[in-house]
Amino acid sequence: MRRSLASLLLLVFAYTASSFADDGFKIIHVDDLAKLMTDHSKPPAIYDANPGSTREREGIIPGAHLLSSSAYDVAKELPAAKDAQLVFYCANTH
């Protein structure tokens, strides 16, 4: 599964919710995410922003929350904690 996701050359966007400026976003790669996931003291909340067809074809990162659409309800789907570390990923090549 991990190799399949890595082969997509996914860029993963990590965002710390307490920082809303442009510099609050950071691009990370699959290996970086794997390291973050091993920190059990404060693991990131991971969100899959792919459409269902991509999820069926490529799978998902275990434990990822599946966003319902590109127009998801932030209050319902993201954690309430403003200091939560959030990671979003998709297979978009743009």
HTML snippet that shows the backbone in 3Dmol.js (N, CA, C, O; Angstrom):
<script src="https://3Dmol.org/build/3Dmol-min.js"></script>
<div id="view" style="width:600px;height:400px;position:relative"></div>
<script>
const pdb = `
ATOM      1  N   MET A   1       0.828  -1.189   0.000  1.00  0.00           N
ATOM      2  CA  MET A   1       0.000   0.000   0.000  1.00  0.00           C
ATOM      3  C   MET A   1       0.874   1.255   0.000  1.00  0.00           C
ATOM      4  O   MET A   1       0.646   2.174  -0.786  1.00  0.00           O
ATOM      5  N   ARG A   2       1.888   1.289   0.897  1.00  0.00           N
ATOM      6  CA  ARG A   2       2.732   2.480   0.983  1.00  0.00           C
ATOM      7  C   ARG A   2       3.457   2.728  -0.327  1.00  0.00           C
ATOM      8  O   ARG A   2       3.578   3.872  -0.765  1.00  0.00           O
ATOM      9  N   ARG A   3       3.944   1.658  -0.957  1.00  0.00           N
ATOM     10  CA  ARG A   3       4.654   1.827  -2.225  1.00  0.00           C
ATOM     11  C   ARG A   3       3.719   2.356  -3.304  1.00  0.00           C
ATOM     12  O   ARG A   3       4.126   3.163  -4.140  1.00  0.00           O
ATOM     13  N   SER A   4       2.470   1.907  -3.288  1.00  0.00           N
ATOM     14  CA  SER A   4       1.505   2.381  -4.269  1.00  0.00           C
ATOM     15  C   SER A   4       1.288   3.881  -4.122  1.00  0.00           C
ATOM     16  O   SER A   4       1.269   4.619  -5.107  1.00  0.00           O
ATOM     17  N   LEU A   5       1.125   4.320  -2.881  1.00  0.00           N
ATOM     18  CA  LEU A   5       0.937   5.745  -2.647  1.00  0.00           C
ATOM     19  C   LEU A   5       2.198   6.530  -2.981  1.00  0.00           C
ATOM     20  O   LEU A   5       2.125   7.628  -3.533  1.00  0.00           O
ATOM     21  N   ALA A   6       3.342   5.969  -2.648  1.00  0.00           N
ATOM     22  CA  ALA A   6       4.599   6.652  -2.955  1.00  0.00           C
ATOM     23  C   ALA A   6       4.791   6.769  -4.455  1.00  0.00           C
ATOM     24  O   ALA A   6       5.339   7.761  -4.935  1.00  0.00           O
ATOM     25  N   SER A   7       4.347   5.767  -5.198  1.00  0.00           N
ATOM     26  CA  SER A   7       4.520   5.805  -6.648  1.00  0.00           C
ATOM     27  C   SER A   7       3.703   6.904  -7.298  1.00  0.00           C
ATOM     28  O   SER A   7       3.993   7.312  -8.422  1.00  0.00           O
ATOM     29  N   LEU A   8       2.705   7.378  -6.615  1.00  0.00           N
ATOM     30  CA  LEU A   8       1.923   8.497  -7.136  1.00  0.00           C
ATOM     31  C   LEU A   8       2.703   9.810  -7.071  1.00  0.00           C
ATOM     32  O   LEU A   8       2.306  10.826  -7.642  1.00  0.00           O
ATOM     33  N   LEU A   9       3.835   9.752  -6.348  1.00  0.00           N
ATOM     34  CA  LEU A   9       4.611  10.965  -6.096  1.00  0.00           C
ATOM     35  C   LEU A   9       3.740  12.047  -5.481  1.00  0.00           C
ATOM     36  O   LEU A   9       3.768  13.216  -5.865  1.00  0.00           O
ATOM     37  N   LEU A  10       2.963  11.590  -4.501  1.00  0.00           N
ATOM     38  CA  LEU A  10       2.057  12.517  -3.823  1.00  0.00           C
ATOM     39  C   LEU A  10       2.839  13.600  -3.112  1.00  0.00           C
ATOM     40  O   LEU A  10       3.843  13.332  -2.452  1.00  0.00           O
ATOM     41  N   LEU A  11       2.387  14.775  -3.248  1.00  0.00           N
ATOM     42  CA  LEU A  11       2.889  15.847  -2.405  1.00  0.00           C
ATOM     43  C   LEU A  11       1.864  16.002  -1.298  1.00  0.00           C
ATOM     44  O   LEU A  11       0.662  16.081  -1.550  1.00  0.00           O
ATOM     45  N   VAL A  12       2.336  16.044  -0.125  1.00  0.00           N
ATOM     46  CA  VAL A  12       1.457  16.128   1.024  1.00  0.00           C
ATOM     47  C   VAL A  12       1.591  17.525   1.605  1.00  0.00           C
ATOM     48  O   VAL A  12       2.699  18.025   1.797  1.00  0.00           O
ATOM     49  N   PHE A  13       0.477  18.139   1.878  1.00  0.00           N
ATOM     50  CA  PHE A  13       0.490  19.495   2.395  1.00  0.00           C
ATOM     51  C   PHE A  13       0.197  19.451   3.889  1.00  0.00           C
ATOM     52  O   PHE A  13      -0.893  19.063   4.309  1.00  0.00           O
ATOM     53  N   ALA A  14       1.167  19.848   4.671  1.00  0.00           N
ATOM     54  CA  ALA A  14       0.997  19.894   6.120  1.00  0.00           C
ATOM     55  C   ALA A  14       0.689  21.332   6.514  1.00  0.00           C
ATOM     56  O   ALA A  14       1.287  22.275   5.995  1.00  0.00           O
ATOM     57  N   TYR A  15      -0.221  21.479   7.407  1.00  0.00           N
ATOM     58  CA  TYR A  15      -0.656  22.802   7.809  1.00  0.00           C
ATOM     59  C   TYR A  15      -0.909  22.807   9.314  1.00  0.00           C
ATOM     60  O   TYR A  15      -1.665  21.977   9.819  1.00  0.00           O
ATOM     61  N   THR A  16      -0.305  23.699  10.001  1.00  0.00           N
ATOM     62  CA  THR A  16      -0.591  23.858  11.417  1.00  0.00           C
ATOM     63  C   THR A  16      -1.695  24.892  11.529  1.00  0.00           C
ATOM     64  O   THR A  16      -1.523  26.044  11.132  1.00  0.00           O
ATOM     65  N   ALA A  17      -2.820  24.480  12.068  1.00  0.00           N
ATOM     66  CA  ALA A  17      -4.027  25.303  12.070  1.00  0.00           C
ATOM     67  C   ALA A  17      -3.841  26.644  12.774  1.00  0.00           C
ATOM     68  O   ALA A  17      -4.558  27.597  12.468  1.00  0.00           O
ATOM     69  N   SER A  18      -2.916  26.738  13.689  1.00  0.00           N
ATOM     70  CA  SER A  18      -2.726  28.009  14.393  1.00  0.00           C
ATOM     71  C   SER A  18      -2.035  29.054  13.532  1.00  0.00           C
ATOM     72  O   SER A  18      -1.965  30.218  13.924  1.00  0.00           O
ATOM     73  N   SER A  19      -1.533  28.675  12.391  1.00  0.00           N
ATOM     74  CA  SER A  19      -0.817  29.602  11.526  1.00  0.00           C
ATOM     75  C   SER A  19      -1.566  29.753  10.214  1.00  0.00           C
ATOM     76  O   SER A  19      -1.536  28.857   9.371  1.00  0.00           O
ATOM     77  N   PHE A  20      -2.230  30.870  10.042  1.00  0.00           N
ATOM     78  CA  PHE A  20      -3.051  31.064   8.850  1.00  0.00           C
ATOM     79  C   PHE A  20      -2.342  31.828   7.742  1.00  0.00           C
ATOM     80  O   PHE A  20      -2.919  32.019   6.672  1.00  0.00           O
ATOM     81  N   ALA A  21      -1.129  32.263   7.962  1.00  0.00           N
ATOM     82  CA  ALA A  21      -0.368  32.978   6.936  1.00  0.00           C
ATOM     83  C   ALA A  21       0.120  31.984   5.885  1.00  0.00           C
ATOM     84  O   ALA A  21       0.156  30.778   6.127  1.00  0.00           O
ATOM     85  N   ASP A  22       0.493  32.503   4.720  1.00  0.00           N
ATOM     86  CA  ASP A  22       0.996  31.646   3.647  1.00  0.00           C
ATOM     87  C   ASP A  22       2.161  30.783   4.106  1.00  0.00           C
ATOM     88  O   ASP A  22       2.309  29.652   3.644  1.00  0.00           O
ATOM     89  N   ASP A  23       2.987  31.294   5.004  1.00  0.00           N
ATOM     90  CA  ASP A  23       4.133  30.513   5.442  1.00  0.00           C
ATOM     91  C   ASP A  23       3.735  29.409   6.432  1.00  0.00           C
ATOM     92  O   ASP A  23       4.607  28.695   6.928  1.00  0.00           O
ATOM     93  N   GLY A  24       2.451  29.255   6.726  1.00  0.00           N
ATOM     94  CA  GLY A  24       1.984  28.187   7.591  1.00  0.00           C
ATOM     95  C   GLY A  24       1.850  26.861   6.868  1.00  0.00           C
ATOM     96  O   GLY A  24       1.625  25.832   7.504  1.00  0.00           O
ATOM     97  N   PHE A  25       1.984  26.867   5.552  1.00  0.00           N
ATOM     98  CA  PHE A  25       1.887  25.650   4.760  1.00  0.00           C
ATOM     99  C   PHE A  25       3.273  25.101   4.481  1.00  0.00           C
ATOM    100  O   PHE A  25       4.225  25.856   4.285  1.00  0.00           O
ATOM    101  N   LYS A  26       3.376  23.796   4.466  1.00  0.00           N
ATOM    102  CA  LYS A  26       4.651  23.163   4.187  1.00  0.00           C
ATOM    103  C   LYS A  26       4.391  21.941   3.313  1.00  0.00           C
ATOM    104  O   LYS A  26       3.481  21.161   3.594  1.00  0.00           O
ATOM    105  N   ILE A  27       5.166  21.771   2.277  1.00  0.00           N
ATOM    106  CA  ILE A  27       5.058  20.594   1.433  1.00  0.00           C
ATOM    107  C   ILE A  27       5.970  19.524   2.006  1.00  0.00           C
ATOM    108  O   ILE A  27       7.151  19.764   2.254  1.00  0.00           O
ATOM    109  N   ILE A  28       5.406  18.340   2.212  1.00  0.00           N
ATOM    110  CA  ILE A  28       6.202  17.220   2.698  1.00  0.00           C
ATOM    111  C   ILE A  28       6.005  16.037   1.762  1.00  0.00           C
ATOM    112  O   ILE A  28       5.081  16.028   0.949  1.00  0.00           O
ATOM    113  N   HIS A  29       6.865  15.051   1.877  1.00  0.00           N
ATOM    114  CA  HIS A  29       6.780  13.865   1.030  1.00  0.00           C
ATOM    115  C   HIS A  29       6.368  12.663   1.862  1.00  0.00           C
ATOM    116  O   HIS A  29       6.295  12.754   3.088  1.00  0.00           O
ATOM    117  N   VAL A  30       6.103  11.563   1.227  1.00  0.00           N
ATOM    118  CA  VAL A  30       5.581  10.369   1.878  1.00  0.00           C
ATOM    119  C   VAL A  30       6.465   9.929   3.039  1.00  0.00           C
ATOM    120  O   VAL A  30       5.948   9.599   4.106  1.00  0.00           O
ATOM    121  N   ASP A  31       7.779   9.915   2.859  1.00  0.00           N
ATOM    122  CA  ASP A  31       8.677   9.499   3.937  1.00  0.00           C
ATOM    123  C   ASP A  31       8.576  10.438   5.142  1.00  0.00           C
ATOM    124  O   ASP A  31       8.649   9.990   6.286  1.00  0.00           O
ATOM    125  N   ASP A  32       8.409  11.738   4.887  1.00  0.00           N
ATOM    126  CA  ASP A  32       8.249  12.699   5.977  1.00  0.00           C
ATOM    127  C   ASP A  32       6.966  12.414   6.757  1.00  0.00           C
ATOM    128  O   ASP A  32       6.952  12.476   7.987  1.00  0.00           O
ATOM    129  N   LEU A  33       5.900  12.104   6.040  1.00  0.00           N
ATOM    130  CA  LEU A  33       4.639  11.796   6.692  1.00  0.00           C
ATOM    131  C   LEU A  33       4.762  10.530   7.527  1.00  0.00           C
ATOM    132  O   LEU A  33       4.236  10.470   8.638  1.00  0.00           O
ATOM    133  N   ALA A  34       5.439   9.534   7.015  1.00  0.00           N
ATOM    134  CA  ALA A  34       5.628   8.292   7.767  1.00  0.00           C
ATOM    135  C   ALA A  34       6.314   8.578   9.101  1.00  0.00           C
ATOM    136  O   ALA A  34       5.952   7.992  10.121  1.00  0.00           O
ATOM    137  N   LYS A  35       7.293   9.468   9.100  1.00  0.00           N
ATOM    138  CA  LYS A  35       7.981   9.834  10.338  1.00  0.00           C
ATOM    139  C   LYS A  35       7.032  10.554  11.290  1.00  0.00           C
ATOM    140  O   LYS A  35       7.027  10.272  12.488  1.00  0.00           O
ATOM    141  N   LEU A  36       6.233  11.478  10.771  1.00  0.00           N
ATOM    142  CA  LEU A  36       5.269  12.192  11.613  1.00  0.00           C
ATOM    143  C   LEU A  36       4.274  11.228  12.246  1.00  0.00           C
ATOM    144  O   LEU A  36       3.872  11.405  13.395  1.00  0.00           O
ATOM    145  N   MET A  37       3.883  10.215  11.494  1.00  0.00           N
ATOM    146  CA  MET A  37       2.887   9.259  11.984  1.00  0.00           C
ATOM    147  C   MET A  37       3.432   8.384  13.108  1.00  0.00           C
ATOM    148  O   MET A  37       2.653   7.823  13.878  1.00  0.00           O
ATOM    149  N   THR A  38       4.747   8.256  13.215  1.00  0.00           N
ATOM    150  CA  THR A  38       5.317   7.433  14.276  1.00  0.00           C
ATOM    151  C   THR A  38       5.428   8.183  15.593  1.00  0.00           C
ATOM    152  O   THR A  38       5.707   7.572  16.625  1.00  0.00           O
ATOM    153  N   ASP A  39       5.216   9.495  15.582  1.00  0.00           N
ATOM    154  CA  ASP A  39       5.236  10.283  16.815  1.00  0.00           C
ATOM    155  C   ASP A  39       3.865  10.171  17.463  1.00  0.00           C
ATOM    156  O   ASP A  39       2.950  10.928  17.139  1.00  0.00           O
ATOM    157  N   HIS A  40       3.731   9.224  18.376  1.00  0.00           N
ATOM    158  CA  HIS A  40       2.425   8.943  18.970  1.00  0.00           C
ATOM    159  C   HIS A  40       2.033   9.960  20.036  1.00  0.00           C
ATOM    160  O   HIS A  40       0.895   9.942  20.505  1.00  0.00           O
ATOM    161  N   SER A  41       2.942  10.843  20.429  1.00  0.00           N
ATOM    162  CA  SER A  41       2.605  11.857  21.426  1.00  0.00           C
ATOM    163  C   SER A  41       1.652  12.903  20.843  1.00  0.00           C
ATOM    164  O   SER A  41       0.776  13.412  21.543  1.00  0.00           O
ATOM    165  N   LYS A  42       1.827  13.212  19.580  1.00  0.00           N
ATOM    166  CA  LYS A  42       0.929  14.176  18.917  1.00  0.00           C
ATOM    167  C   LYS A  42       0.925  13.905  17.413  1.00  0.00           C
ATOM    168  O   LYS A  42       1.489  14.676  16.636  1.00  0.00           O
ATOM    169  N   PRO A  43       0.287  12.808  17.009  1.00  0.00           N
ATOM    170  CA  PRO A  43       0.262  12.491  15.577  1.00  0.00           C
ATOM    171  C   PRO A  43      -0.605  13.501  14.811  1.00  0.00           C
ATOM    172  O   PRO A  43      -1.547  14.059  15.374  1.00  0.00           O
ATOM    173  N   PRO A  44      -0.296  13.732  13.552  1.00  0.00           N
ATOM    174  CA  PRO A  44      -1.107  14.669  12.766  1.00  0.00           C
ATOM    175  C   PRO A  44      -2.445  14.052  12.390  1.00  0.00           C
ATOM    176  O   PRO A  44      -2.579  12.830  12.317  1.00  0.00           O
ATOM    177  N   ALA A  45      -3.426  14.901  12.155  1.00  0.00           N
ATOM    178  CA  ALA A  45      -4.707  14.463  11.596  1.00  0.00           C
ATOM    179  C   ALA A  45      -4.522  14.465  10.082  1.00  0.00           C
ATOM    180  O   ALA A  45      -4.177  15.494   9.501  1.00  0.00           O
ATOM    181  N   ILE A  46      -4.748  13.320   9.441  1.00  0.00           N
ATOM    182  CA  ILE A  46      -4.477  13.164   8.010  1.00  0.00           C
ATOM    183  C   ILE A  46      -5.794  13.149   7.249  1.00  0.00           C
ATOM    184  O   ILE A  46      -6.736  12.458   7.637  1.00  0.00           O
ATOM    185  N   TYR A  47      -5.854  13.916   6.166  1.00  0.00           N
ATOM    186  CA  TYR A  47      -7.073  14.045   5.370  1.00  0.00           C
ATOM    187  C   TYR A  47      -6.798  13.710   3.909  1.00  0.00           C
ATOM    188  O   TYR A  47      -5.878  14.248   3.293  1.00  0.00           O
ATOM    189  N   ASP A  48      -7.609  12.819   3.375  1.00  0.00           N
ATOM    190  CA  ASP A  48      -7.533  12.413   1.974  1.00  0.00           C
ATOM    191  C   ASP A  48      -8.485  13.297   1.175  1.00  0.00           C
ATOM    192  O   ASP A  48      -9.698  13.252   1.380  1.00  0.00           O
ATOM    193  N   ALA A  49      -7.938  14.099   0.267  1.00  0.00           N
ATOM    194  CA  ALA A  49      -8.738  15.009  -0.548  1.00  0.00           C
ATOM    195  C   ALA A  49      -8.979  14.461  -1.954  1.00  0.00           C
ATOM    196  O   ALA A  49      -9.388  15.203  -2.846  1.00  0.00           O
ATOM    197  N   ASN A  50      -8.729  13.174  -2.155  1.00  0.00           N
ATOM    198  CA  ASN A  50      -8.934  12.557  -3.466  1.00  0.00           C
ATOM    199  C   ASN A  50     -10.406  12.228  -3.707  1.00  0.00           C
ATOM    200  O   ASN A  50     -11.165  12.030  -2.759  1.00  0.00           O
ATOM    201  N   PRO A  51     -10.804  12.170  -4.974  1.00  0.00           N
ATOM    202  CA  PRO A  51     -12.154  11.691  -5.283  1.00  0.00           C
ATOM    203  C   PRO A  51     -12.227  10.173  -5.059  1.00  0.00           C
ATOM    204  O   PRO A  51     -11.201   9.498  -4.984  1.00  0.00           O
ATOM    205  N   GLY A  52     -13.424   9.662  -4.957  1.00  0.00           N
ATOM    206  CA  GLY A  52     -13.634   8.241  -4.719  1.00  0.00           C
ATOM    207  C   GLY A  52     -12.954   7.342  -5.732  1.00  0.00           C
ATOM    208  O   GLY A  52     -12.457   6.276  -5.369  1.00  0.00           O
ATOM    209  N   SER A  53     -12.920   7.744  -6.991  1.00  0.00           N
ATOM    210  CA  SER A  53     -12.306   6.909  -8.032  1.00  0.00           C
ATOM    211  C   SER A  53     -10.803   6.734  -7.792  1.00  0.00           C
ATOM    212  O   SER A  53     -10.263   5.653  -8.022  1.00  0.00           O
ATOM    213  N   THR A  54     -10.133   7.784  -7.333  1.00  0.00           N
ATOM    214  CA  THR A  54      -8.707   7.687  -7.031  1.00  0.00           C
ATOM    215  C   THR A  54      -8.491   6.812  -5.806  1.00  0.00           C
ATOM    216  O   THR A  54      -7.558   6.010  -5.766  1.00  0.00           O
ATOM    217  N   ARG A  55      -9.355   6.964  -4.805  1.00  0.00           N
ATOM    218  CA  ARG A  55      -9.238   6.134  -3.602  1.00  0.00           C
ATOM    219  C   ARG A  55      -9.398   4.655  -3.942  1.00  0.00           C
ATOM    220  O   ARG A  55      -8.664   3.810  -3.429  1.00  0.00           O
ATOM    221  N   GLU A  56     -10.353   4.349  -4.804  1.00  0.00           N
ATOM    222  CA  GLU A  56     -10.570   2.951  -5.203  1.00  0.00           C
ATOM    223  C   GLU A  56      -9.365   2.404  -5.962  1.00  0.00           C
ATOM    224  O   GLU A  56      -8.968   1.256  -5.761  1.00  0.00           O
ATOM    225  N   ARG A  57      -8.794   3.214  -6.822  1.00  0.00           N
ATOM    226  CA  ARG A  57      -7.685   2.778  -7.660  1.00  0.00           C
ATOM    227  C   ARG A  57      -6.367   2.698  -6.881  1.00  0.00           C
ATOM    228  O   ARG A  57      -5.610   1.743  -7.054  1.00  0.00           O
ATOM    229  N   GLU A  58      -6.085   3.677  -6.037  1.00  0.00           N
ATOM    230  CA  GLU A  58      -4.786   3.796  -5.387  1.00  0.00           C
ATOM    231  C   GLU A  58      -4.786   3.456  -3.898  1.00  0.00           C
ATOM    232  O   GLU A  58      -3.723   3.229  -3.320  1.00  0.00           O
ATOM    233  N   GLY A  59      -5.952   3.419  -3.275  1.00  0.00           N
ATOM    234  CA  GLY A  59      -6.030   3.179  -1.841  1.00  0.00           C
ATOM    235  C   GLY A  59      -5.914   4.471  -1.059  1.00  0.00           C
ATOM    236  O   GLY A  59      -5.838   5.560  -1.628  1.00  0.00           O
ATOM    237  N   ILE A  60      -5.903   4.327   0.263  1.00  0.00           N
ATOM    238  CA  ILE A  60      -5.774   5.495   1.131  1.00  0.00           C
ATOM    239  C   ILE A  60      -4.680   5.233   2.168  1.00  0.00           C
ATOM    240  O   ILE A  60      -4.296   4.087   2.406  1.00  0.00           O
ATOM    241  N   ILE A  61      -4.199   6.281   2.763  1.00  0.00           N
ATOM    242  CA  ILE A  61      -3.249   6.148   3.858  1.00  0.00           C
ATOM    243  C   ILE A  61      -4.046   5.653   5.062  1.00  0.00           C
ATOM    244  O   ILE A  61      -5.058   6.256   5.418  1.00  0.00           O
ATOM    245  N   PRO A  62      -3.606   4.567   5.692  1.00  0.00           N
ATOM    246  CA  PRO A  62      -4.336   4.039   6.856  1.00  0.00           C
ATOM    247  C   PRO A  62      -4.547   5.116   7.924  1.00  0.00           C
ATOM    248  O   PRO A  62      -3.612   5.817   8.310  1.00  0.00           O
ATOM    249  N   GLY A  63      -5.776   5.230   8.386  1.00  0.00           N
ATOM    250  CA  GLY A  63      -6.114   6.204   9.411  1.00  0.00           C
ATOM    251  C   GLY A  63      -6.518   7.562   8.882  1.00  0.00           C
ATOM    252  O   GLY A  63      -6.915   8.431   9.659  1.00  0.00           O
ATOM    253  N   ALA A  64      -6.426   7.768   7.575  1.00  0.00           N
ATOM    254  CA  ALA A  64      -6.788   9.071   7.004  1.00  0.00           C
ATOM    255  C   ALA A  64      -8.300   9.278   7.068  1.00  0.00           C
ATOM    256  O   ALA A  64      -9.084   8.339   6.928  1.00  0.00           O
ATOM    257  N   HIS A  65      -8.679  10.528   7.281  1.00  0.00           N
ATOM    258  CA  HIS A  65     -10.079  10.919   7.238  1.00  0.00           C
ATOM    259  C   HIS A  65     -10.397  11.243   5.780  1.00  0.00           C
ATOM    260  O   HIS A  65      -9.622  11.922   5.106  1.00  0.00           O
ATOM    261  N   LEU A  66     -11.521  10.761   5.304  1.00  0.00           N
ATOM    262  CA  LEU A  66     -11.894  10.995   3.913  1.00  0.00           C
ATOM    263  C   LEU A  66     -12.757  12.247   3.834  1.00  0.00           C
ATOM    264  O   LEU A  66     -13.859  12.283   4.382  1.00  0.00           O
ATOM    265  N   LEU A  67     -12.257  13.268   3.155  1.00  0.00           N
ATOM    266  CA  LEU A  67     -13.053  14.478   2.983  1.00  0.00           C
ATOM    267  C   LEU A  67     -14.221  14.159   2.069  1.00  0.00           C
ATOM    268  O   LEU A  67     -14.078  13.441   1.079  1.00  0.00           O
ATOM    269  N   SER A  68     -15.372  14.700   2.414  1.00  0.00           N
ATOM    270  CA  SER A  68     -16.584  14.354   1.675  1.00  0.00           C
ATOM    271  C   SER A  68     -16.620  14.942   0.270  1.00  0.00           C
ATOM    272  O   SER A  68     -17.233  14.361  -0.626  1.00  0.00           O
ATOM    273  N   SER A  69     -15.975  16.080   0.067  1.00  0.00           N
ATOM    274  CA  SER A  69     -15.944  16.723  -1.254  1.00  0.00           C
ATOM    275  C   SER A  69     -14.938  17.860  -1.198  1.00  0.00           C
ATOM    276  O   SER A  69     -14.336  18.121  -0.156  1.00  0.00           O
ATOM    277  N   SER A  70     -14.761  18.536  -2.329  1.00  0.00           N
ATOM    278  CA  SER A  70     -13.851  19.684  -2.341  1.00  0.00           C
ATOM    279  C   SER A  70     -14.462  20.876  -1.612  1.00  0.00           C
ATOM    280  O   SER A  70     -13.761  21.838  -1.299  1.00  0.00           O
ATOM    281  N   ALA A  71     -15.742  20.816  -1.345  1.00  0.00           N
ATOM    282  CA  ALA A  71     -16.426  21.886  -0.622  1.00  0.00           C
ATOM    283  C   ALA A  71     -16.888  21.369   0.743  1.00  0.00           C
ATOM    284  O   ALA A  71     -18.057  21.508   1.103  1.00  0.00           O
ATOM    285  N   TYR A  72     -15.968  20.778   1.493  1.00  0.00           N
ATOM    286  CA  TYR A  72     -16.324  20.189   2.783  1.00  0.00           C
ATOM    287  C   TYR A  72     -16.598  21.266   3.827  1.00  0.00           C
ATOM    288  O   TYR A  72     -16.147  22.403   3.696  1.00  0.00           O
ATOM    289  N   ASP A  73     -17.336  20.895   4.858  1.00  0.00           N
ATOM    290  CA  ASP A  73     -17.675  21.793   5.958  1.00  0.00           C
ATOM    291  C   ASP A  73     -16.547  21.737   6.992  1.00  0.00           C
ATOM    292  O   ASP A  73     -16.392  20.740   7.698  1.00  0.00           O
ATOM    293  N   VAL A  74     -15.773  22.799   7.072  1.00  0.00           N
ATOM    294  CA  VAL A  74     -14.612  22.845   7.953  1.00  0.00           C
ATOM    295  C   VAL A  74     -15.000  22.532   9.399  1.00  0.00           C
ATOM    296  O   VAL A  74     -14.314  21.759  10.068  1.00  0.00           O
ATOM    297  N   ALA A  75     -16.078  23.116   9.879  1.00  0.00           N
ATOM    298  CA  ALA A  75     -16.490  22.916  11.273  1.00  0.00           C
ATOM    299  C   ALA A  75     -16.850  21.464  11.564  1.00  0.00           C
ATOM    300  O   ALA A  75     -16.665  20.996  12.687  1.00  0.00           O
ATOM    301  N   LYS A  76     -17.358  20.752  10.574  1.00  0.00           N
ATOM    302  CA  LYS A  76     -17.774  19.359  10.777  1.00  0.00           C
ATOM    303  C   LYS A  76     -16.651  18.361  10.541  1.00  0.00           C
ATOM    304  O   LYS A  76     -16.613  17.321  11.199  1.00  0.00           O
ATOM    305  N   GLU A  77     -15.742  18.646   9.626  1.00  0.00           N
ATOM    306  CA  GLU A  77     -14.768  17.640   9.216  1.00  0.00           C
ATOM    307  C   GLU A  77     -13.355  17.834   9.775  1.00  0.00           C
ATOM    308  O   GLU A  77     -12.571  16.885   9.795  1.00  0.00           O
ATOM    309  N   LEU A  78     -13.021  19.029  10.223  1.00  0.00           N
ATOM    310  CA  LEU A  78     -11.682  19.270  10.773  1.00  0.00           C
ATOM    311  C   LEU A  78     -11.752  19.354  12.296  1.00  0.00           C
ATOM    312  O   LEU A  78     -12.800  19.680  12.854  1.00  0.00           O
ATOM    313  N   PRO A  79     -10.639  19.062  12.967  1.00  0.00           N
ATOM    314  CA  PRO A  79     -10.648  19.116  14.431  1.00  0.00           C
ATOM    315  C   PRO A  79     -10.913  20.534  14.943  1.00  0.00           C
ATOM    316  O   PRO A  79     -10.551  21.520  14.302  1.00  0.00           O
ATOM    317  N   ALA A  80     -11.542  20.610  16.092  1.00  0.00           N
ATOM    318  CA  ALA A  80     -11.845  21.913  16.691  1.00  0.00           C
ATOM    319  C   ALA A  80     -10.592  22.573  17.249  1.00  0.00           C
ATOM    320  O   ALA A  80     -10.525  23.801  17.319  1.00  0.00           O
ATOM    321  N   ALA A  81      -9.611  21.797  17.642  1.00  0.00           N
ATOM    322  CA  ALA A  81      -8.386  22.352  18.224  1.00  0.00           C
ATOM    323  C   ALA A  81      -7.641  23.193  17.189  1.00  0.00           C
ATOM    324  O   ALA A  81      -7.284  22.707  16.116  1.00  0.00           O
ATOM    325  N   LYS A  82      -7.419  24.435  17.523  1.00  0.00           N
ATOM    326  CA  LYS A  82      -6.762  25.352  16.584  1.00  0.00           C
ATOM    327  C   LYS A  82      -5.266  25.087  16.438  1.00  0.00           C
ATOM    328  O   LYS A  82      -4.641  25.580  15.499  1.00  0.00           O
ATOM    329  N   ASP A  83      -4.689  24.317  17.355  1.00  0.00           N
ATOM    330  CA  ASP A  83      -3.270  24.021  17.268  1.00  0.00           C
ATOM    331  C   ASP A  83      -3.000  22.639  16.686  1.00  0.00           C
ATOM    332  O   ASP A  83      -1.866  22.163  16.721  1.00  0.00           O
ATOM    333  N   ALA A  84      -4.033  21.991  16.150  1.00  0.00           N
ATOM    334  CA  ALA A  84      -3.878  20.650  15.573  1.00  0.00           C
ATOM    335  C   ALA A  84      -3.008  20.707  14.325  1.00  0.00           C
ATOM    336  O   ALA A  84      -3.109  21.632  13.519  1.00  0.00           O
ATOM    337  N   GLN A  85      -2.165  19.714  14.183  1.00  0.00           N
ATOM    338  CA  GLN A  85      -1.345  19.610  12.973  1.00  0.00           C
ATOM    339  C   GLN A  85      -2.161  18.814  11.960  1.00  0.00           C
ATOM    340  O   GLN A  85      -2.542  17.672  12.217  1.00  0.00           O
ATOM    341  N   LEU A  86      -2.424  19.423  10.815  1.00  0.00           N
ATOM    342  CA  LEU A  86      -3.257  18.803   9.785  1.00  0.00           C
ATOM    343  C   LEU A  86      -2.405  18.485   8.564  1.00  0.00           C
ATOM    344  O   LEU A  86      -1.530  19.261   8.179  1.00  0.00           O
ATOM    345  N   VAL A  87      -2.676  17.334   7.964  1.00  0.00           N
ATOM    346  CA  VAL A  87      -2.002  16.944   6.740  1.00  0.00           C
ATOM    347  C   VAL A  87      -3.076  16.599   5.711  1.00  0.00           C
ATOM    348  O   VAL A  87      -3.952  15.771   5.961  1.00  0.00           O
ATOM    349  N   PHE A  88      -2.994  17.239   4.569  1.00  0.00           N
ATOM    350  CA  PHE A  88      -3.918  16.973   3.471  1.00  0.00           C
ATOM    351  C   PHE A  88      -3.110  16.364   2.320  1.00  0.00           C
ATOM    352  O   PHE A  88      -1.991  16.799   2.047  1.00  0.00           O
ATOM    353  N   TYR A  89      -3.674  15.368   1.656  1.00  0.00           N
ATOM    354  CA  TYR A  89      -2.982  14.838   0.480  1.00  0.00           C
ATOM    355  C   TYR A  89      -3.966  14.541  -0.617  1.00  0.00           C
ATOM    356  O   TYR A  89      -5.147  14.288  -0.382  1.00  0.00           O
ATOM    357  N   CYS A  90      -3.436  14.579  -1.844  1.00  0.00           N
ATOM    358  CA  CYS A  90      -4.221  14.217  -3.019  1.00  0.00           C
ATOM    359  C   CYS A  90      -3.258  13.833  -4.143  1.00  0.00           C
ATOM    360  O   CYS A  90      -2.054  14.075  -4.056  1.00  0.00           O
ATOM    361  N   ALA A  91      -3.799  13.242  -5.180  1.00  0.00           N
ATOM    362  CA  ALA A  91      -2.984  12.788  -6.310  1.00  0.00           C
ATOM    363  C   ALA A  91      -2.971  13.824  -7.421  1.00  0.00           C
ATOM    364  O   ALA A  91      -2.564  13.507  -8.539  1.00  0.00           O
ATOM    365  N   ASN A  92      -3.396  15.036  -7.156  1.00  0.00           N
ATOM    366  CA  ASN A  92      -3.414  16.094  -8.144  1.00  0.00           C
ATOM    367  C   ASN A  92      -1.987  16.409  -8.570  1.00  0.00           C
ATOM    368  O   ASN A  92      -1.125  16.634  -7.721  1.00  0.00           O
ATOM    369  N   THR A  93      -1.731  16.426  -9.856  1.00  0.00           N
ATOM    370  CA  THR A  93      -0.373  16.667 -10.345  1.00  0.00           C
ATOM    371  C   THR A  93      -0.090  18.134 -10.630  1.00  0.00           C
ATOM    372  O   THR A  93       0.979  18.458 -11.146  1.00  0.00           O
ATOM    373  N   HIS A  94      -1.007  19.019 -10.311  1.00  0.00           N
ATOM    374  CA  HIS A  94      -0.796  20.454 -10.587  1.00  0.00           C
ATOM    375  C   HIS A  94       0.082  21.065  -9.547  1.00  0.00           C
ATOM    376  O   HIS A  94       0.372  22.260  -9.608  1.00  0.00           O
TER     377      HIS A  94
END
`;
const viewer = $3Dmol.createViewer("view");
viewer.addModel(pdb, "pdb");
viewer.setStyle({}, {cartoon: {color: "spectrum"}});
viewer.zoomTo();
viewer.render();
</script>
